[in-house]
């Protein structure tokens, strides 16, 4: 199943880039954000710090983190941005965390 998940994610990323290239003048909103794991009410608060030690910022994302990013991407401030893929994961995909 990992191969199917990876292939579908790669396809969505490339589709975002191609749409930005092919329709940049008509539709300049070719942006994609890739959120990682986020805090849910299903996880007990006492376990959150333990679980998030692999994330460089030391915590899971919160709904507000996504809301701020999406708000920016939808604003006029991001109108020049197209074909972009933004990873919102607290640095988890940047490499191994140095946190102990």
Order of alpha helices (4+ residues) and beta strands (2+ residues): alpha-beta-alpha-alpha-beta
